[in-house]
Structure formats: C-alpha cells, structure tokens
Amino acid sequence: MRHNVKGRKLGRTASHRKATLNSLATSLLKYKRIKTTLAKAKETRTFAEKLVTKARKGDLHAKKQVMDLIKDKEVVKELFSEIIPKIGDRPGGYTRVIKLGHRMGDAAQMAIIELVDYNEVVTAREAQQKEKRETKAKEKEAKAKAERENQTLEEQAAEVPKK
C-alpha cells in the first residue's frame, strides 16, 4: 500500500524524473503555457510553484537555488524580472492545470499548464495570429476574385466576333 507516499514516478528513474521536471518547469516559465500529459502537468505544478516561492525572496541565495534547477539563464532572468513582480504577491497558486481530454494514439489524458496571470499574454498572441490568418484569407480571396474577373474578361473578349 502507498499510504502517504507523495509524488508520481512517471515511469522514470529518479534522475530522469528530475530532468523531466526541470525541463517542463523551464518550458513553463519560458512560454507561460505548455501542453503535456495530466500526470506530468500536476507534478510540474508542484515543482514550478516551489521554484516561484523560492524566487519570491529575491535574494542571492534564492537566485542560486533556482539557477541550480533551471539551467537557462534567460529564463531565470525573466523569472526574477518579469514573472515575480507580476505574480509574486499571490499567496501561492501560481499555476493552473486545464484538462483537455484524451490523446489520440495512446489515450493519455492531456492537459495545459499555465501561469495564472499570463493567460492574457497567450490570448494576445493568439489574437495576433488570428489577425494574420484573416488578412491572409482576405488577400487570398481578393486574388481569387481578381482571377475570376480576368477569366470573365477573357471569355467576353473571346465571344466578341471578329470582323
């Protein structure tokens, strides 16, 4: 029986599990939102929230502790300069796990894990991508319309009898 046994093994050795969680936490802090399996998302949530709690202290010791786990210097800089000022005043609960359903192929439960106050960053990025798609669709539609007009003009020119 597994009474009071914390954490998930994720089907990995201890070192592989540690590396996986480091990588997932780094990606979460870098991209603000990642898609992974539900078990990995829930385990990453505890790992990332402990990192953010350490980083809230803001002193050199906390920075070195975080840098010991996150190897990407840019992500560490972003954590201390952008993320902590934005979500540091919260009393915990810095991440959100959203269930997505089952993955095709192996039917694994999928989830999105995101930083709580950064969903507007993602929606702004999605809005920009939507605008690009719409302008591209309008250009394509205008091009198709111009081609149709050219075709009708050519057909009309061909129908005019030669004298």
N, C-alpha and C positions, 0 to 999 in steps of 0.2 A: 504494500500500500504506500501511496505517495503523500502521506499526511504532512502538511507544512513544508513541502518541497517547492521552493519558488523558482520561477523562470521556466523557459522552454528550451529543450535541447535542439530543436530544429533539424534533427537528423545529422548533426555535425559533431566533430570533435571539439574540444574546448577552444583550441587555438583558431580553428576555422570559424567557430561561432563568434568569437571575439572579433575576428577580422571582418566577418559579415556585418556585425552590428556597427563597427567603426565605419565601414563603407556606407551603410544605409544612413547612419546619422550624418555623415559628411554630405551625402547627396541631399538629405532633407534640409540641412542648413544652407546648402548652396542653391537649390532650386525651389525651396519653400513648400514643395508638394511633390510626392513621389507615389508611384503605383507599385504595389508589391502584394504578397500574399497576406492574409489576415493575421496569421501567427507571427510572421516577421514584423508586420506593422505594429502589433501590440507589444512585441518585445522591443522594437526600436523606440516606441513611445517612452517606455521607462528609461531606456538608455539616454535618449536625447533630453528628456526632462531633467535628468540628473546633471547632464552637461550644462544646460541653461541655468540651473540652480547654482552650480559652481561658478559659472561665468558672471552671475549677478553680483558677486562680491567685488569683482573688478580689480582686485589687487594682483600683484605679480605672481604670487603663489597659485592663485586660481587660474591665471592665464597659462602657467606652465603645466598645471594639471590637465587643462583642456587640450593643450598642444601635445601632451603625451598620448592622447587618444585620437585626436584629429590631426592628421599629418599635413593637410593642405593649409598653407599659411594664409592664403587669400580668404578661405572660409573662416578661419579663426579671427582675422581682422574684421570681416563682415559681421561675425557673431558679436564681437565686443563693441563695434562702432555703430552698427545699424539695428541688429536684432534685439540686443539687450535694452537700448533706450526705448524701443517700441513695445516690447512685451515684458520687460523686466519688472514692472510694477505689479504684475499679476501675482497672486499668491499660489502659483502652481497652475497646472492645466494649460501648458503652452502649446500642446499639440492636439489634433483632432483626428480620429480614425473614422473613415466613412466606408461602409461595406458596399461593394459593387456587385456581388453575385459570384457565379462560378465561372472559372476559366474554361474555354473550350480546350479539349485535348485531355486534360487530367482532372478536370472538375474541381480544381483547388479553389478555395474561397479567396477572392481578391478584395483588396481594399486600397483606399487612398489615405495616406497620412500626410497631414499638412500642418504648418504653423498657424496658430489661431488667427492672429491679426493680419496675416498676409494673403487672405483669400481675395482681397481687392486688387492686389498686385497681379495675381493669376487672372482674375476676370478682366483687368485692363489689358493684359497681354492677349487674352482670347478675343477681346473687342477689337484690338488692332489687327489680329489675324482675320477676323470676320470682315473688317473693312477692306483688307487686301483682297479677300475672296470675292467680295461684292464688286469692287472696282474691276477685278479681272473678269468677272462674269459679264459686267456691263460692256467692257471692251470687246469681249468675245461676241456678245450679242450685236454690238454696233458693227463689227466686222462682218458677221453673217448677214446683217441687213444690207450693208453696202454690196456684198457679193450678190445677194438676191436682186438688188436694183440694177447692178451691172448685167446680170443674166437677162432680166426683162428688157433692158435697153438693147442688148444684143439680139434678142428674139424679135423685138419690134423692128430693128434695123434689117434683119433677115427677111421679115414679112413684107417690107416695102418692095413693091415690084420695080424691077429695073426697066428703064425706058430705052 
